[in-house]
């Protein structure tokens, strides 16, 4: 089949689709879904998203077959341009969902923190209910670097804690 014959056959398929012939869209899908999927997959590197994009492209072709203008290019170019546009839309949608989720997480955390601090009756009482740190915290948390090598302030706290 020559390029001209193929172009005529594609236009005939679109005319069938305009008349809501399901076999017309099936034939168009069989002819171009491989190229559409390949392009979508190269753009998004995600099999499921690429399959969704191809689905949207052919659904859009079903709805807008009458808007095809042969002077603007072949049916193949029309469909692959649609793949490009649908991919951009899908990536923007995905990005906005991630952004909204991040905003939600930040605002939820902020609200939880504000709610927790607002419900405290007496912060001093809450502090007293928690376990107090050990008196010789500097000694227990200090790395074992040898006796006499302690920081002067930590050494002073140790002496006060033991009463030396």
C-alpha atoms as an extended CHARMM CRD file, in Angstrom:
* protein
*
       164  EXT
         1         1  UNK       CA              0.0000000000        0.0000000000        0.0000000000  PROA      1               0.0000000000
         2         2  UNK       CA              1.4410000000        3.3820000000       -0.9620000000  PROA      2               0.0000000000
         3         3  UNK       CA              1.4460000000        6.4130000000        1.2960000000  PROA      3               0.0000000000
         4         4  UNK       CA             -1.4080000000        7.9570000000       -0.6730000000  PROA      4               0.0000000000
         5         5  UNK       CA             -3.4980000000        4.7760000000       -0.4320000000  PROA      5               0.0000000000
         6         6  UNK       CA             -2.7860000000        4.6090000000        3.2910000000  PROA      6               0.0000000000
         7         7  UNK       CA             -3.8270000000        8.2260000000        3.7440000000  PROA      7               0.0000000000
         8         8  UNK       CA             -7.0610000000        7.6280000000        1.8640000000  PROA      8               0.0000000000
         9         9  UNK       CA             -7.7670000000        4.5210000000        3.9290000000  PROA      9               0.0000000000
        10        10  UNK       CA             -7.1300000000        6.4560000000        7.1550000000  PROA      10              0.0000000000
        11        11  UNK       CA             -9.5100000000        9.2270000000        6.1020000000  PROA      11              0.0000000000
        12        12  UNK       CA            -12.1010000000        6.5970000000        5.2510000000  PROA      12              0.0000000000
        13        13  UNK       CA            -11.6720000000        5.1370000000        8.7510000000  PROA      13              0.0000000000
        14        14  UNK       CA            -12.1950000000        8.5610000000       10.3080000000  PROA      14              0.0000000000
        15        15  UNK       CA            -15.3590000000        8.9940000000        8.2350000000  PROA      15              0.0000000000
        16        16  UNK       CA            -16.6050000000        5.6710000000        9.5920000000  PROA      16              0.0000000000
        17        17  UNK       CA            -15.8000000000        6.8330000000       13.1170000000  PROA      17              0.0000000000
        18        18  UNK       CA            -17.7380000000       10.0700000000       12.5650000000  PROA      18              0.0000000000
        19        19  UNK       CA            -20.7340000000        7.8400000000       11.7140000000  PROA      19              0.0000000000
        20        20  UNK       CA            -20.0750000000        5.9570000000       14.9870000000  PROA      20              0.0000000000
        21        21  UNK       CA            -18.8930000000        2.7540000000       13.3610000000  PROA      21              0.0000000000
        22        22  UNK       CA            -17.1850000000        0.7990000000       16.1460000000  PROA      22              0.0000000000
        23        23  UNK       CA            -15.2380000000       -1.3020000000       13.6580000000  PROA      23              0.0000000000
        24        24  UNK       CA            -13.7260000000        1.8940000000       12.2360000000  PROA      24              0.0000000000
        25        25  UNK       CA            -12.1730000000        2.8400000000       15.5900000000  PROA      25              0.0000000000
        26        26  UNK       CA            -11.0580000000       -0.7700000000       16.0980000000  PROA      26              0.0000000000
        27        27  UNK       CA             -9.2250000000       -0.7300000000       12.7620000000  PROA      27              0.0000000000
        28        28  UNK       CA             -7.6760000000        2.6640000000       13.5220000000  PROA      28              0.0000000000
        29        29  UNK       CA             -6.5820000000        1.3600000000       16.9220000000  PROA      29              0.0000000000
        30        30  UNK       CA             -5.0640000000       -1.7690000000       15.3790000000  PROA      30              0.0000000000
        31        31  UNK       CA             -3.1650000000        0.3530000000       12.8930000000  PROA      31              0.0000000000
        32        32  UNK       CA             -1.7380000000        3.0200000000       15.2140000000  PROA      32              0.0000000000
        33        33  UNK       CA             -1.9100000000        1.8700000000       18.8440000000  PROA      33              0.0000000000
        34        34  UNK       CA              1.6140000000        0.3980000000       18.7090000000  PROA      34              0.0000000000
        35        35  UNK       CA              3.1760000000        3.6680000000       17.5590000000  PROA      35              0.0000000000
        36        36  UNK       CA              1.0570000000        5.6200000000       20.0390000000  PROA      36              0.0000000000
        37        37  UNK       CA              2.0860000000        3.3490000000       22.9280000000  PROA      37              0.0000000000
        38        38  UNK       CA              5.7710000000        3.4990000000       21.9620000000  PROA      38              0.0000000000
        39        39  UNK       CA              5.7370000000        7.2950000000       21.9390000000  PROA      39              0.0000000000
        40        40  UNK       CA              3.7760000000        7.5270000000       25.1950000000  PROA      40              0.0000000000
        41        41  UNK       CA              6.0670000000        5.0440000000       26.9330000000  PROA      41              0.0000000000
        42        42  UNK       CA              9.1890000000        6.9000000000       25.7770000000  PROA      42              0.0000000000
        43        43  UNK       CA              7.7620000000       10.1040000000       27.1850000000  PROA      43              0.0000000000
        44        44  UNK       CA              6.6000000000        8.8200000000       30.5970000000  PROA      44              0.0000000000
        45        45  UNK       CA              8.6700000000        5.6330000000       31.2040000000  PROA      45              0.0000000000
        46        46  UNK       CA              5.6610000000        4.0710000000       32.9350000000  PROA      46              0.0000000000
        47        47  UNK       CA              3.7600000000        1.2310000000       31.2610000000  PROA      47              0.0000000000
        48        48  UNK       CA              0.4270000000        1.8240000000       33.0190000000  PROA      48              0.0000000000
        49        49  UNK       CA              0.4680000000        5.5580000000       32.3510000000  PROA      49              0.0000000000
        50        50  UNK       CA              1.4050000000        4.9560000000       28.6980000000  PROA      50              0.0000000000
        51        51  UNK       CA             -1.5180000000        2.5380000000       28.3160000000  PROA      51              0.0000000000
        52        52  UNK       CA             -3.8540000000        5.1180000000       29.8670000000  PROA      52              0.0000000000
        53        53  UNK       CA             -2.5870000000        7.7980000000       27.4960000000  PROA      53              0.0000000000
        54        54  UNK       CA             -3.2280000000        5.5580000000       24.4640000000  PROA      54              0.0000000000
        55        55  UNK       CA             -6.7180000000        4.8610000000       25.7950000000  PROA      55              0.0000000000
        56        56  UNK       CA             -7.4100000000        8.6080000000       26.1380000000  PROA      56              0.0000000000
        57        57  UNK       CA             -6.0240000000        9.3210000000       22.6590000000  PROA      57              0.0000000000
        58        58  UNK       CA             -8.3260000000        6.8320000000       20.9500000000  PROA      58              0.0000000000
        59        59  UNK       CA            -11.2770000000        7.9150000000       23.0550000000  PROA      59              0.0000000000
        60        60  UNK       CA            -10.5370000000       11.4580000000       21.9450000000  PROA      60              0.0000000000
        61        61  UNK       CA            -10.2370000000       10.2720000000       18.3140000000  PROA      61              0.0000000000
        62        62  UNK       CA            -13.6790000000        8.6710000000       18.6770000000  PROA      62              0.0000000000
        63        63  UNK       CA            -15.1230000000       11.9450000000       19.9440000000  PROA      63              0.0000000000
        64        64  UNK       CA            -13.2810000000       14.3330000000       17.6050000000  PROA      64              0.0000000000
        65        65  UNK       CA            -12.8690000000       12.3770000000       14.3750000000  PROA      65              0.0000000000
        66        66  UNK       CA            -14.8610000000       15.0500000000       12.5680000000  PROA      66              0.0000000000
        67        67  UNK       CA            -12.3090000000       17.7180000000       13.5290000000  PROA      67              0.0000000000
        68        68  UNK       CA             -9.4790000000       16.0570000000       11.5950000000  PROA      68              0.0000000000
        69        69  UNK       CA             -8.1260000000       18.3150000000        8.8340000000  PROA      69              0.0000000000
        70        70  UNK       CA             -6.1880000000       16.4870000000        6.1120000000  PROA      70              0.0000000000
        71        71  UNK       CA             -4.3260000000       19.6990000000        5.2420000000  PROA      71              0.0000000000
        72        72  UNK       CA             -2.6630000000       19.6960000000        8.6750000000  PROA      72              0.0000000000
        73        73  UNK       CA             -1.0220000000       16.2970000000        8.2850000000  PROA      73              0.0000000000
        74        74  UNK       CA             -1.6690000000       12.5960000000        8.1920000000  PROA      74              0.0000000000
        75        75  UNK       CA             -3.9190000000       10.6980000000       10.5770000000  PROA      75              0.0000000000
        76        76  UNK       CA             -0.7740000000        9.2010000000       12.1000000000  PROA      76              0.0000000000
        77        77  UNK       CA              0.6300000000       12.6710000000       12.8400000000  PROA      77              0.0000000000
        78        78  UNK       CA             -2.7740000000       13.7600000000       14.2000000000  PROA      78              0.0000000000
        79        79  UNK       CA             -2.8690000000       10.7890000000       16.5830000000  PROA      79              0.0000000000
        80        80  UNK       CA              0.7770000000       11.0900000000       17.6850000000  PROA      80              0.0000000000
        81        81  UNK       CA              0.2960000000       14.8150000000       18.3120000000  PROA      81              0.0000000000
        82        82  UNK       CA             -2.6470000000       13.8490000000       20.4800000000  PROA      82              0.0000000000
        83        83  UNK       CA             -0.3690000000       11.4000000000       22.3510000000  PROA      83              0.0000000000
        84        84  UNK       CA              2.0420000000       14.2570000000       23.0130000000  PROA      84              0.0000000000
        85        85  UNK       CA             -0.7240000000       16.5470000000       24.3050000000  PROA      85              0.0000000000
        86        86  UNK       CA             -2.3050000000       13.8120000000       26.4470000000  PROA      86              0.0000000000
        87        87  UNK       CA              1.1130000000       13.0060000000       27.9220000000  PROA      87              0.0000000000
        88        88  UNK       CA              1.6570000000       16.6140000000       28.9400000000  PROA      88              0.0000000000
        89        89  UNK       CA             -1.8020000000       16.6760000000       30.5140000000  PROA      89              0.0000000000
        90        90  UNK       CA             -1.1570000000       13.4090000000       32.3660000000  PROA      90              0.0000000000
        91        91  UNK       CA              2.2060000000       14.5920000000       33.7110000000  PROA      91              0.0000000000
        92        92  UNK       CA              0.7590000000       17.9300000000       34.8430000000  PROA      92              0.0000000000
        93        93  UNK       CA             -2.1100000000       16.1280000000       36.5500000000  PROA      93              0.0000000000
        94        94  UNK       CA              0.2900000000       13.7550000000       38.2590000000  PROA      94              0.0000000000
        95        95  UNK       CA              2.4970000000       16.6460000000       39.3900000000  PROA      95              0.0000000000
        96        96  UNK       CA             -0.4610000000       18.5840000000       40.7790000000  PROA      96              0.0000000000
        97        97  UNK       CA             -1.6840000000       15.4870000000       42.6520000000  PROA      97              0.0000000000
        98        98  UNK       CA              1.7400000000       15.0850000000       44.2390000000  PROA      98              0.0000000000
        99        99  UNK       CA              1.8050000000       18.7990000000       45.0640000000  PROA      99              0.0000000000
       100       100  UNK       CA             -1.6790000000       18.6840000000       46.5910000000  PROA      100             0.0000000000
       101       101  UNK       CA             -0.7460000000       15.5790000000       48.5730000000  PROA      101             0.0000000000
       102       102  UNK       CA              2.3910000000       17.2940000000       49.8610000000  PROA      102             0.0000000000
       103       103  UNK       CA              0.4060000000       20.4140000000       50.7610000000  PROA      103             0.0000000000
       104       104  UNK       CA             -2.1810000000       18.2490000000       52.4950000000  PROA      104             0.0000000000
       105       105  UNK       CA              0.4710000000       16.3790000000       54.4540000000  PROA      105             0.0000000000
       106       106  UNK       CA              2.1270000000       19.6090000000       55.5790000000  PROA      106             0.0000000000
       107       107  UNK       CA             -1.1540000000       21.2320000000       56.5650000000  PROA      107             0.0000000000
       108       108  UNK       CA             -2.3470000000       18.0580000000       58.3050000000  PROA      108             0.0000000000
       109       109  UNK       CA              0.8540000000       17.8760000000       60.3360000000  PROA      109             0.0000000000
       110       110  UNK       CA              0.6330000000       21.5730000000       61.1620000000  PROA      110             0.0000000000
       111       111  UNK       CA             -3.0080000000       21.1920000000       62.2460000000  PROA      111             0.0000000000
       112       112  UNK       CA             -2.2010000000       18.1580000000       64.3660000000  PROA      112             0.0000000000
       113       113  UNK       CA              0.6380000000       19.9700000000       66.1110000000  PROA      113             0.0000000000
       114       114  UNK       CA             -1.4590000000       23.0880000000       66.6830000000  PROA      114             0.0000000000
       115       115  UNK       CA             -4.3620000000       20.9710000000       67.9030000000  PROA      115             0.0000000000
       116       116  UNK       CA             -2.1420000000       19.0680000000       70.3070000000  PROA      116             0.0000000000
       117       117  UNK       CA             -0.6680000000       22.2320000000       71.7870000000  PROA      117             0.0000000000
       118       118  UNK       CA             -4.0700000000       23.9340000000       72.0020000000  PROA      118             0.0000000000
       119       119  UNK       CA             -5.6060000000       21.0540000000       73.9820000000  PROA      119             0.0000000000
       120       120  UNK       CA             -2.9690000000       21.0650000000       76.7220000000  PROA      120             0.0000000000
       121       121  UNK       CA             -4.3660000000       22.4550000000       79.9300000000  PROA      121             0.0000000000
       122       122  UNK       CA             -1.0830000000       22.9330000000       81.7470000000  PROA      122             0.0000000000
       123       123  UNK       CA              2.1690000000       22.5040000000       79.8250000000  PROA      123             0.0000000000
       124       124  UNK       CA              4.1600000000       22.3940000000       83.0910000000  PROA      124             0.0000000000
       125       125  UNK       CA              2.0300000000       19.4720000000       84.3070000000  PROA      125             0.0000000000
       126       126  UNK       CA              2.5370000000       17.6650000000       81.0020000000  PROA      126             0.0000000000
       127       127  UNK       CA              6.2850000000       18.1620000000       81.3280000000  PROA      127             0.0000000000
       128       128  UNK       CA              6.2730000000       16.6700000000       84.8290000000  PROA      128             0.0000000000
       129       129  UNK       CA              4.4370000000       13.5350000000       83.6800000000  PROA      129             0.0000000000
       130       130  UNK       CA              7.2270000000       12.6210000000       81.2800000000  PROA      130             0.0000000000
       131       131  UNK       CA             10.1870000000       10.7240000000       82.5580000000  PROA      131             0.0000000000
       132       132  UNK       CA             12.9500000000       12.9960000000       83.6890000000  PROA      132             0.0000000000
       133       133  UNK       CA             16.3090000000       12.4530000000       82.0230000000  PROA      133             0.0000000000
       134       134  UNK       CA             18.9550000000       10.7500000000       84.1410000000  PROA      134             0.0000000000
       135       135  UNK       CA             20.9180000000       13.1270000000       86.3170000000  PROA      135             0.0000000000
       136       136  UNK       CA             24.1920000000       12.0330000000       84.8310000000  PROA      136             0.0000000000
       137       137  UNK       CA             22.9580000000       12.4690000000       81.2310000000  PROA      137             0.0000000000
       138       138  UNK       CA             26.2620000000       13.9850000000       80.1100000000  PROA      138             0.0000000000
       139       139  UNK       CA             28.0570000000       10.8900000000       81.3080000000  PROA      139             0.0000000000
       140       140  UNK       CA             25.6170000000        8.4120000000       79.7220000000  PROA      140             0.0000000000
       141       141  UNK       CA             25.4110000000       10.2390000000       76.3810000000  PROA      141             0.0000000000
       142       142  UNK       CA             29.0510000000       11.1780000000       76.0540000000  PROA      142             0.0000000000
       143       143  UNK       CA             31.0980000000        9.0340000000       73.7350000000  PROA      143             0.0000000000
       144       144  UNK       CA             33.6880000000        6.8940000000       75.4550000000  PROA      144             0.0000000000
       145       145  UNK       CA             36.8090000000        8.8460000000       74.5760000000  PROA      145             0.0000000000
       146       146  UNK       CA             38.7430000000        8.1840000000       77.7370000000  PROA      146             0.0000000000
       147       147  UNK       CA             38.8020000000        9.6640000000       81.2350000000  PROA      147             0.0000000000
       148       148  UNK       CA             39.8790000000       13.2800000000       81.5300000000  PROA      148             0.0000000000
       149       149  UNK       CA             39.0070000000       14.1350000000       77.9480000000  PROA      149             0.0000000000
       150       150  UNK       CA             35.5240000000       15.4830000000       78.7990000000  PROA      150             0.0000000000
       151       151  UNK       CA             34.3080000000       18.9180000000       77.9280000000  PROA      151             0.0000000000
       152       152  UNK       CA             34.7040000000       21.2880000000       80.9210000000  PROA      152             0.0000000000
       153       153  UNK       CA             30.9720000000       22.1010000000       81.1170000000  PROA      153             0.0000000000
       154       154  UNK       CA             30.0100000000       18.4230000000       81.0970000000  PROA      154             0.0000000000
       155       155  UNK       CA             32.6240000000       17.7420000000       83.7340000000  PROA      155             0.0000000000
       156       156  UNK       CA             31.1830000000       20.5460000000       85.8910000000  PROA      156             0.0000000000
       157       157  UNK       CA             27.6450000000       19.0890000000       85.6080000000  PROA      157             0.0000000000
       158       158  UNK       CA             28.9540000000       15.6620000000       86.5860000000  PROA      158             0.0000000000
       159       159  UNK       CA             30.5820000000       17.0720000000       89.6910000000  PROA      159             0.0000000000
       160       160  UNK       CA             27.4060000000       18.9470000000       90.6730000000  PROA      160             0.0000000000
       161       161  UNK       CA             25.2450000000       15.8400000000       90.1250000000  PROA      161             0.0000000000
       162       162  UNK       CA             27.4350000000       13.6400000000       92.2920000000  PROA      162             0.0000000000
       163       163  UNK       CA             27.9760000000       16.3520000000       94.9100000000  PROA      163             0.0000000000
       164       164  UNK       CA             31.7800000000       16.3870000000       94.5410000000  PROA      164             0.0000000000
